[in-house]
Amino acid sequence: MKMETITKVKEVLSRIRREIMPKSKVKEAIEKEITKEGLPKEAFAIVGDPEDPETWKLPHHTKAIFRALRGRMNIEKTVDWDRMPAAVAALSRGGYRGERVRASEEDIIQAARHLARHYEKAGKSVPDTLGALI
């Protein structure tokens, strides 16, 4: 078979597959939402402009947050504890890897309070870095 024919066959098969196996409702909803790193704005501690993902900073939830936002699970169960230390460090004067998050002092304090609430709700001690900010 020629390469052109193979390409056309692949395109037809792909179109048939899309028609036969429609996307799940959840997947469709996720694709319609504005996201950054595959996460909605609610997964970030700082959201400058809700319509501009470039202004969203400090991701600290897993993709399971989509289920929580639809009422299918407790949002606290979606906290990404592997990412929390980096988010906390980014709020400190020393920053994460030497760079502090670029945000207003008010946004930094609000983010610190937000992250501290996650620690409290999980029964974990609030890091000193957050305690100093709130």
Buried (B, 14 or more C-beta within 10 A) or exposed (E): EEEEEEEEEEEEEEEEEEEEEEEEEEEEEBEEEEBBEEBBBBBBBBBBEEEEBEBBBBBBBBBBBBBBBEEEBEBEEBBBEEBBEBBBBBBBEEEBEEEBBEBEEEBBBBBBEBBBBBBEEEEEEBBEBBEEBB
